[in-house]
Amino acid sequence: MSISDFKKSPHGTLEVANDQPVAVLTNGRISGYYISPEMWEAINDPLEDIELARIASSRMKGKRVRVDLDAL
């Protein structure tokens, strides 16, 4: 979809595309993709989980401290 048509109705663009990604063109070349918030969440949530797992894994390599739960 051309950037000019996209600017007229970004929300309508997703409705016409049945919530599928839409390539936005500037001078006949893809300048970006437009996706629904739901699709963004579906893409981003697993990526956040991977990043959190990486952080947890790196922290597990550090110094371990034994804790007595009764002492807490």
C-alpha positions, 0 to 999 in steps of 0.5 A: 500500500502506498504511504499516501493511501496508508496515511488516509486511514491506518486503522482501515488498512488493517481492517481491509488486510484482515489484520495481516501485516501490511507493507507500506511503500514510499516511492515504490519501495517498502518503507515499513510494515504495519501490524495490529497491536495483537500481532505485535504482542504475539511477536514480542511476548516470546522475544521478551521471554527469551531475553528474560531466560537469557538474563536468568541464565547469566545470573545463575552463573554468579556466586550462590548464597545458601539461604535458610528459609527458617531464618528469613 
